Amino acid sequence: MEKILIVDDNEVLRYTLTELLEESGYECTAFEEGTAALKEIKERHYGVVILDMRLPGMSGLEILKKIKESDPSLPVIILTAFGDIKTAVECMKQGAQDFIAKPFDNDAMIMTTKNTLELKYLKQEVNILRKKLDENYREGEVIGNSEVMKKF
């Protein structure tokens, strides 16, 4: 079961999002502020973080930067009630995987989470396959098993 970390200061939204995603087969942990969430990320593995932009103490953008410093491969979906193009672009530049405006459609949230996780695992698989190729085939080596190729 994939683990999702939710960071939002709105208690009702945290509860709603947790219920929605758990009904979809995910295990969720939720925090209302960033410091506790950052500590949690260092202690446990998460498949994705769903992060509100406006939080007490530390902004979502600051938390996003800290997440990406500690684990660049951890995908982050940004949530905001104040969605504008400039903010979305800045989040994407800082490494956010996606950007969702509140209020969100439940089906869209589930699909975005699913797609984000699939993309994460596809990237991991590509990295593994590239590593295997690099290990098995060095530049300049001939690839083949025929008798004629073996003579060379």
C-alpha positions in Angstrom: 0.0 0.0 0.0 1.4 3.3 -1.1 1.9 6.0 1.6 0.8 9.6 1.1 1.7 12.5 3.3 -0.8 15.3 3.4 0.2 18.8 4.7 -2.7 21.3 5.1 -3.7 23.6 8.0 -7.4 23.1 7.3 -8.6 20.3 9.5 -11.7 19.5 7.4 -9.7 19.3 4.2 -7.1 17.1 5.9 -9.8 14.7 7.0 -11.6 14.8 3.7 -8.5 14.2 1.6 -7.4 11.4 4.0 -10.7 9.6 3.7 -10.9 10.1 -0.1 -7.4 8.7 -0.7 -7.7 5.9 1.9 -10.9 4.8 0.2 -8.8 4.6 -3.0 -6.4 2.2 -1.4 -3.7 4.5 -0.1 -2.3 4.9 3.4 -2.4 8.5 4.5 -0.6 10.5 7.2 -1.7 14.2 7.7 0.0 17.2 9.3 -1.2 20.8 9.8 2.2 22.4 9.5 5.5 21.9 7.7 8.0 21.4 10.5 6.4 18.2 11.7 5.9 17.0 8.1 9.6 17.5 7.2 10.6 15.5 10.3 8.2 12.8 9.3 9.6 12.6 5.7 13.1 12.0 7.2 11.7 9.1 9.4 9.4 7.3 6.9 9.2 6.7 3.2 6.3 8.3 1.3 5.2 7.8 -2.3 3.9 11.3 -2.7 3.4 14.5 -0.7 0.2 16.6 -1.1 1.2 20.1 0.2 -0.9 23.2 0.8 0.8 26.5 -0.3 -0.3 28.6 2.6 0.6 27.2 6.0 1.4 28.6 9.4 5.1 29.2 10.1 6.6 28.0 6.9 5.1 28.5 3.4 4.4 25.6 1.1 7.1 26.8 -1.3 9.7 26.8 1.5 8.6 23.2 2.5 8.8 22.1 -1.1 12.4 23.4 -1.4 13.4 21.5 1.8 11.7 18.3 0.5 13.5 18.5 -2.8 16.8 19.2 -1.0 16.4 16.0 1.1 14.8 13.8 -1.5 14.7 15.1 -5.1 12.8 12.0 -6.3 9.8 12.5 -3.9 6.9 13.9 -5.9 5.0 16.8 -4.4 1.5 17.9 -5.5 0.7 21.5 -4.5 -2.7 22.5 -3.3 -3.9 26.1 -3.1 -7.0 28.1 -2.9 -5.1 31.0 -4.4 -4.0 29.5 -7.7 -2.5 31.7 -10.3 -0.2 31.0 -13.2 2.8 32.8 -11.6 2.5 30.7 -8.4 2.0 27.5 -10.4 5.1 28.2 -12.5 7.2 28.9 -9.5 6.1 25.7 -7.8 7.0 23.7 -10.9 10.4 25.4 -11.1 11.0 24.4 -7.5 10.2 20.7 -8.4 6.5 20.3 -7.8 5.0 17.4 -9.8 1.6 19.0 -10.2 -0.5 21.9 -9.0 -4.2 21.7 -8.0 -6.5 24.5 -7.1 -9.0 24.3 -4.3 -11.8 23.3 -4.2 -10.7 20.3 -6.2 -12.8 17.6 -7.9 -12.4 14.3 -6.0 -11.9 12.2 -9.1 -9.3 14.7 -10.4 -7.4 14.4 -7.1 -7.4 10.6 -7.2 -6.3 10.6 -10.8 -3.6 13.2 -10.2 -2.3 11.1 -7.2 -2.4 7.9 -9.2 -0.6 9.5 -12.2 2.0 11.1 -10.0 2.9 7.7 -8.4 2.9 6.0 -11.8 5.3 8.6 -13.2 7.5 8.2 -10.1 7.8 4.5 -10.7 8.4 4.8 -14.4 11.3 7.2 -13.8 12.7 4.7 -11.3 12.4 1.9 -13.7 14.1 3.9 -16.5 17.0 4.6 -14.1 17.3 1.0 -13.2 17.3 -0.1 -16.9 19.8 2.6 -17.8 22.1 1.4 -15.1 21.8 -2.2 -16.3 22.5 -1.2 -19.8 25.6 0.7 -18.7 26.8 -2.3 -16.7 26.2 -4.8 -19.5 27.3 -2.8 -22.6 30.3 -0.5 -22.6 30.8 2.0 -25.4 32.5 0.4 -28.3 31.5 -3.1 -27.4 29.8 -5.3 -30.0 26.5 -6.8 -29.0 25.6 -10.1 -30.5 25.7 -13.9 -30.0 26.1 -15.3 -33.5 29.2 -17.4 -34.3 30.4 -14.8 -36.8 30.2 -12.0 -34.3 32.0 -14.1 -31.7 35.0 -14.4 -34.0 35.5 -10.6 -33.9 
